Amino acid sequence: MKPTRIAARLLMAGFDGLEAPDYILKLLSQGLAGTILFRRNVEGLEQLLALNGQLLSRGAALLAVDEEGGRVRRLRGITTDLPAMEVLGQRGREDLCYRAGALLGRELAALGFSMNFAPILDVNTNPQNPVIGDRSFARTPEEVIRLALPFARGLQQMGVAACGKHFPGHGDTDTDSHLTLPVLNHDLKRMASVELAPFRAAAQSDLASMMTAHVLVPAWNPDHPSTLDPKALGILRRQYGYQGLIISDDLEMAAIAARYGMAEAVTLGVEAGVDLFLVCRRRDRVEEAFETLVRLAESGPLASKVAAASRRVEATIQRYVGSPSAPTLAGAQAVLKRTRFDLADARDLGLDPTEFDRG
């Protein structure tokens, strides 16, 4: 395989607008792993289906979205209005979490998506946390494990690769990595028993991917956040034996972008063990990340790591995604108009039962 295609497999890009720009289509022709869509890319059902169909026809192997439920929903008004995961967690029902994941997976697959950046595996231990909070299933690692993993299983059984986030844990931070670099000052014993426990359990499950957190853990590395830290990602890969895909959180977030140039961040990330890099908006940064990966793939001490990461991306695509066909309006409408939750489940979640009585 050519170095250009090997390198492109390590990148997932976002963009502005309701149509894919030419530079994204060009990168897809060169082997770009896929794209991530945000609210800014979605106007309505027919437009979304046309966009996803275009991306698939141009070679996008992975079409991803952040569709957690609650306040993190990119497809509001199109998919089922699931509540925050905290609401699911408070019910304490593994079956309900599985059903929510399966329902969401069925809808996402009908829209052309093949990857969802959910579920949250962070433990909600800090009431002052500005970024996790009700996105977490629970306040203890045991409950997060018990409830989040069935949600992931539901997604994947409907043909949508799940992603556990944010390794090694973002639940006990008091700052937002979109804006600055959070610090986790816990010792290793505390990290192992609380923050890391859900990821350790997830590593032993059939979970397609995990996303890194741009958080600094001085007990491991006082200089680099976990996304760029070989020791942190080595725990996931070597100590826990995780064989799935390790995905970076967005490299445009301030926790990374304010401290590193794109080339430096990508180089450090490859060295640390990242398989797939997210660069979610700016063309110049997407292209710089791609050019850096091409240089690393062509020669030098990291070429073998780039090649190994590319193989893991390919293996994930083959195992969890395959070759999805373009979504159709009739097919999507047939799925979206089904009875979604039964009435008892809707009431249990504090939702309007009539919203789900569509059969």
C-alpha positions as CSV (number, residue, x, y, z in Angstrom):
1,M,0.0,0.0,0.0
2,K,1.3,3.5,-0.8
3,P,2.5,5.7,2.1
4,T,-0.2,8.3,1.1
5,R,-3.0,5.8,1.6
6,I,-1.5,4.3,4.7
7,A,-1.2,7.8,6.2
8,A,-4.7,8.8,5.2
9,R,-6.2,5.9,7.1
10,L,-5.0,7.5,10.4
11,L,-7.1,10.6,9.9
12,M,-10.8,11.5,10.4
13,A,-11.8,15.0,9.4
14,G,-14.6,17.4,10.1
15,F,-15.6,20.4,8.0
16,D,-18.0,23.4,7.7
17,G,-21.1,23.4,5.6
18,L,-24.0,21.2,4.4
19,E,-22.0,19.7,1.6
20,A,-18.6,18.1,1.6
21,P,-15.9,20.6,0.3
22,D,-13.6,19.6,-2.5
23,Y,-10.6,19.1,-0.3
24,I,-12.5,16.5,1.8
25,L,-13.5,14.7,-1.3
26,K,-9.9,14.7,-2.5
27,L,-8.6,13.3,0.8
28,L,-11.3,10.6,0.6
29,S,-9.9,9.6,-2.8
30,Q,-6.5,9.3,-1.2
31,G,-7.8,7.0,1.6
32,L,-9.1,9.3,4.3
33,A,-10.6,7.0,7.0
34,G,-13.8,9.0,7.2
35,T,-15.5,12.1,8.4
36,I,-17.3,13.3,11.5
37,L,-20.5,15.4,11.3
38,F,-21.6,18.1,13.7
39,R,-24.8,20.1,14.0
40,R,-23.3,22.7,11.6
41,N,-23.4,20.0,8.9
42,V,-27.1,19.0,9.3
43,E,-30.1,20.9,8.1
44,G,-32.7,18.1,7.8
45,L,-33.2,14.5,6.9
46,E,-33.0,14.7,3.2
47,Q,-30.0,16.9,3.2
48,L,-28.2,14.6,5.7
49,L,-29.0,11.5,3.6
50,A,-27.6,13.3,0.5
51,L,-24.4,14.3,2.3
52,N,-23.8,10.8,3.8
53,G,-24.5,9.2,0.4
54,Q,-22.0,11.5,-1.2
55,L,-19.3,10.8,1.4
56,L,-19.9,7.0,1.1
57,S,-19.8,7.1,-2.7
58,R,-16.4,8.9,-2.5
59,G,-14.9,6.2,-0.3
60,A,-15.6,7.2,3.4
61,A,-15.2,4.0,5.3
62,L,-16.2,5.5,8.7
63,L,-19.0,8.1,9.0
64,A,-19.0,9.3,12.6
65,V,-21.1,11.5,14.9
66,D,-21.4,12.4,18.6
67,E,-24.9,11.2,19.4
68,E,-24.9,10.5,23.1
69,G,-28.4,11.7,24.2
70,G,-29.2,14.6,26.4
71,R,-27.2,17.8,25.6
72,V,-24.7,16.1,23.3
73,R,-26.9,15.4,20.2
74,R,-25.9,16.5,16.6
75,L,-29.1,15.0,15.0
76,R,-31.7,16.7,17.1
77,G,-35.1,16.6,15.4
78,I,-34.1,13.6,13.3
79,T,-33.2,10.8,15.7
80,T,-35.1,9.8,18.9
81,D,-34.7,12.4,21.6
82,L,-32.9,10.2,24.1
83,P,-32.3,11.7,27.6
84,A,-28.9,12.2,29.1
85,M,-27.1,9.0,30.1
86,E,-27.4,10.0,33.8
87,V,-31.2,9.6,33.4
88,L,-30.7,6.1,32.0
89,G,-28.2,5.3,34.7
90,Q,-30.6,6.4,37.5
91,R,-33.0,3.8,36.3
92,G,-30.3,1.2,37.0
93,R,-31.6,-1.2,34.2
94,E,-29.0,-2.9,32.0
95,D,-31.8,-3.9,29.6
96,L,-33.0,-0.3,29.2
97,C,-29.4,0.8,28.5
98,Y,-29.0,-1.9,25.9
99,R,-32.4,-1.0,24.3
100,A,-31.4,2.7,24.1
101,G,-28.1,1.8,22.4
102,A,-29.8,-0.6,20.0
103,L,-32.5,2.0,19.2
104,L,-29.9,4.7,18.5
105,G,-27.7,2.3,16.5
106,R,-30.6,1.2,14.3
107,E,-31.5,4.9,13.5
108,L,-27.8,5.9,12.9
109,A,-27.3,2.9,10.6
110,A,-30.4,3.9,8.6
111,L,-28.9,7.4,8.2
112,G,-25.6,6.0,6.9
113,F,-23.5,6.4,10.0
114,S,-21.1,3.6,11.0
115,M,-19.5,5.0,14.1
116,N,-20.9,6.8,17.2
117,F,-18.6,8.4,19.7
118,A,-20.5,7.0,22.7
119,P,-20.8,5.8,25.4
120,I,-19.2,7.9,28.0
121,L,-17.1,5.7,30.4
122,D,-16.1,8.7,32.6
123,V,-17.2,8.4,36.3
124,N,-19.1,11.4,37.4
125,T,-17.3,12.1,40.7
126,N,-16.9,15.9,40.5
127,P,-20.1,18.0,40.8
128,Q,-18.1,21.0,39.5
129,N,-17.1,19.3,36.3
130,P,-18.1,21.6,33.4
131,V,-17.9,19.1,30.6
132,I,-19.0,15.6,31.8
133,G,-21.7,15.8,34.5
134,D,-25.0,14.3,33.3
135,R,-23.3,12.7,30.3
136,S,-21.9,10.0,32.6
137,F,-24.0,7.0,33.5
138,A,-23.1,7.0,37.2
139,R,-21.0,8.2,40.1
140,T,-19.3,4.9,40.7
141,P,-17.1,2.9,38.4
142,E,-19.1,-0.3,39.1
143,E,-22.3,1.3,37.9
144,V,-20.6,2.9,34.8
145,I,-19.3,-0.6,33.8
146,R,-22.7,-2.3,34.5
147,L,-24.7,0.2,32.4
148,A,-22.4,1.7,29.7
149,L,-21.2,-1.5,28.2
150,P,-24.7,-2.8,27.4
151,F,-25.4,0.6,25.7
152,A,-22.3,0.0,23.6
153,R,-23.3,-3.6,22.8
154,G,-26.7,-2.3,21.6
155,L,-25.1,0.1,19.2
156,Q,-22.7,-2.5,17.8
157,Q,-25.4,-5.1,17.3
158,M,-27.1,-2.7,15.0
159,G,-24.0,-2.2,12.9
160,V,-22.6,1.0,14.4
161,A,-19.1,0.9,16.0
162,A,-19.1,2.3,19.5
163,C,-16.4,4.4,21.2
164,G,-15.8,4.5,24.9
165,K,-14.5,7.9,26.1
166,H,-12.5,9.7,27.5
167,F,-9.5,7.6,28.5
168,P,-8.1,7.7,31.2
169,G,-11.0,9.5,32.6
170,H,-12.4,13.1,32.4
171,G,-15.0,12.8,35.2
172,D,-13.0,14.4,38.1
173,T,-11.7,17.5,36.3
174,D,-12.9,21.0,37.0
175,T,-12.0,22.5,33.6
176,D,-13.0,21.8,30.0
177,S,-10.3,20.4,27.6
178,H,-12.1,22.3,24.8
179,L,-10.8,25.5,26.5
180,T,-7.7,24.6,28.5
181,L,-5.7,21.6,29.8
182,P,-7.3,19.8,32.7
183,V,-5.1,18.2,35.3
184,L,-5.9,14.9,37.2
185,N,-3.7,15.0,40.3
186,H,-4.7,11.6,41.7
187,D,-2.2,9.0,42.6
188,L,-2.0,5.7,40.7
189,K,-3.9,3.7,43.2
190,R,-6.9,6.1,43.0
191,M,-6.7,6.2,39.2
192,A,-6.7,2.4,39.0
193,S,-9.7,2.0,41.3
194,V,-11.9,4.8,39.9
195,E,-11.1,6.5,36.7
196,L,-9.4,3.5,34.9
197,A,-11.8,0.8,36.1
198,P,-14.4,1.2,33.3
199,F,-11.7,1.3,30.6
200,R,-10.1,-1.8,32.0
201,A,-13.5,-3.6,31.9
202,A,-14.2,-2.2,28.4
203,A,-10.8,-3.4,27.1
204,Q,-12.0,-7.0,27.9
205,S,-15.3,-6.5,26.0
206,D,-16.0,-6.3,22.3
207,L,-15.7,-2.5,22.1
208,A,-14.6,-1.2,18.7
209,S,-12.8,1.9,19.8
210,M,-11.8,4.1,22.7
211,M,-11.2,7.9,22.7
212,T,-8.4,9.6,24.5
213,A,-8.8,12.6,26.8
214,H,-6.6,15.6,26.6
215,V,-5.9,15.6,30.3
216,L,-2.6,15.8,32.1
217,V,-1.9,13.1,34.7
218,P,1.3,14.1,36.5
219,A,1.7,10.7,38.1
220,W,2.4,9.4,34.6
221,N,3.7,12.3,32.7
222,P,4.1,15.9,33.9
223,D,4.7,17.2,30.4
224,H,2.2,15.8,28.0
225,P,-1.5,15.1,28.2
226,S,-2.6,11.4,27.9
227,T,-3.4,11.7,24.2
228,L,0.3,12.2,23.6
229,D,1.7,10.1,26.4
230,P,3.1,6.6,25.6
231,K,2.8,5.5,29.2
232,A,-0.9,6.4,29.4
233,L,-1.8,4.7,26.1
234,G,0.5,1.8,26.9
235,I,-1.6,1.0,29.9
236,L,-4.6,0.6,27.7
237,R,-2.8,-1.3,25.0
238,R,-0.3,-3.4,26.8
239,Q,-1.4,-3.7,30.4
240,Y,-5.1,-4.1,29.7
241,G,-4.5,-5.9,26.4
242,Y,-6.9,-3.7,24.4
243,Q,-6.9,-4.6,20.7
244,G,-9.4,-2.1,19.3
245,L,-8.9,1.3,17.9
246,I,-7.4,4.2,20.0
247,I,-8.8,7.5,18.7
248,S,-7.7,10.9,19.7
249,D,-10.1,13.6,20.8
250,D,-10.2,16.5,18.5
251,L,-6.7,17.9,18.1
252,E,-8.2,21.4,17.5
253,M,-9.3,21.6,21.2
254,A,-7.3,24.2,23.2
255,A,-5.8,21.6,25.5
256,I,-3.7,20.5,22.5
257,A,-3.9,23.4,20.0
258,A,-2.8,26.0,22.4
259,R,0.4,24.0,23.3
260,Y,1.4,22.2,20.2
261,G,1.6,22.7,16.5
262,M,-0.4,20.2,14.5
263,A,2.7,18.5,13.2
264,E,4.1,18.1,16.7
265,A,0.9,16.9,18.1
266,V,0.4,14.2,15.4
267,T,4.0,13.1,15.7
268,L,3.8,12.7,19.5
269,G,0.4,11.0,19.1
270,V,1.7,8.4,16.7
271,E,4.6,7.8,19.0
272,A,2.2,7.5,22.0
273,G,0.0,4.9,20.2
274,V,-2.9,6.8,18.7
275,D,-4.4,4.9,15.7
276,L,-6.9,7.5,14.4
277,F,-6.6,11.3,14.7
278,L,-9.7,13.6,14.8
279,V,-9.2,17.0,13.3
280,C,-12.7,18.4,13.3
281,R,-13.0,21.7,11.5
282,R,-10.2,23.8,9.9
283,R,-8.9,22.9,6.5
284,D,-5.4,24.1,7.1
285,R,-5.1,21.9,10.2
286,V,-6.7,18.9,8.5
287,E,-4.2,19.2,5.6
288,E,-1.2,19.7,7.9
289,A,-2.1,16.6,9.9
290,F,-2.4,14.6,6.7
291,E,0.9,15.9,5.3
292,T,2.6,15.1,8.6
293,L,1.2,11.5,8.6
294,V,2.5,11.1,5.0
295,R,6.0,12.2,6.0
296,L,6.0,9.8,8.9
297,A,4.7,6.9,6.8
298,E,7.3,7.4,4.1
299,S,10.4,7.0,6.3
300,G,11.9,7.3,9.7
301,P,11.5,5.7,13.1
302,L,7.7,6.0,13.3
303,A,6.9,4.5,9.8
304,S,6.2,1.1,11.3
305,K,3.9,2.6,13.9
306,V,2.0,4.4,11.2
307,A,1.7,1.2,9.3
308,A,0.5,-0.8,12.4
309,A,-2.1,1.9,13.2
310,S,-3.4,1.8,9.6
311,R,-3.8,-1.9,9.8
312,R,-5.9,-1.5,13.0
313,V,-8.1,1.0,11.3
314,E,-8.6,-1.4,8.4
315,A,-9.3,-4.3,10.8
316,T,-11.9,-2.2,12.6
317,I,-13.6,-1.2,9.4
318,Q,-13.8,-4.8,8.3
319,R,-15.0,-6.2,11.6
320,Y,-17.5,-3.6,12.6
321,V,-18.5,-1.7,9.5
322,G,-17.9,-3.6,6.3
323,S,-19.0,-1.9,3.1
324,P,-22.2,0.0,3.9
325,S,-24.5,1.1,1.1
326,A,-25.8,4.7,0.7
327,P,-28.9,5.4,2.9
328,T,-32.2,6.0,1.2
329,L,-35.0,8.3,2.2
330,A,-37.6,5.4,2.2
331,G,-35.3,3.2,4.3
332,A,-34.5,5.9,6.8
333,Q,-38.2,7.0,7.1
334,A,-39.2,3.4,7.7
335,V,-36.8,3.1,10.6
336,L,-37.4,6.5,12.1
337,K,-41.2,6.2,12.1
338,R,-41.3,2.9,13.9
339,T,-42.5,2.7,17.5
340,R,-39.3,3.7,19.3
341,F,-39.5,2.9,23.0
342,D,-42.5,1.1,24.3
343,L,-44.8,3.2,26.4
344,A,-43.5,1.8,29.7
345,D,-39.9,2.7,28.8
346,A,-40.9,6.2,27.7
347,R,-42.7,6.9,31.0
348,D,-39.8,5.4,32.9
349,L,-37.4,7.9,31.3
350,G,-39.7,10.8,32.0
351,L,-40.6,11.3,28.3
352,D,-43.9,12.0,26.6
353,P,-45.2,8.5,25.8
354,T,-47.1,9.9,22.7
355,E,-43.8,10.9,21.2
356,F,-43.0,7.2,20.9
357,D,-46.4,5.8,19.9
358,R,-45.8,5.9,16.2
359,G,-46.5,2.3,15.2
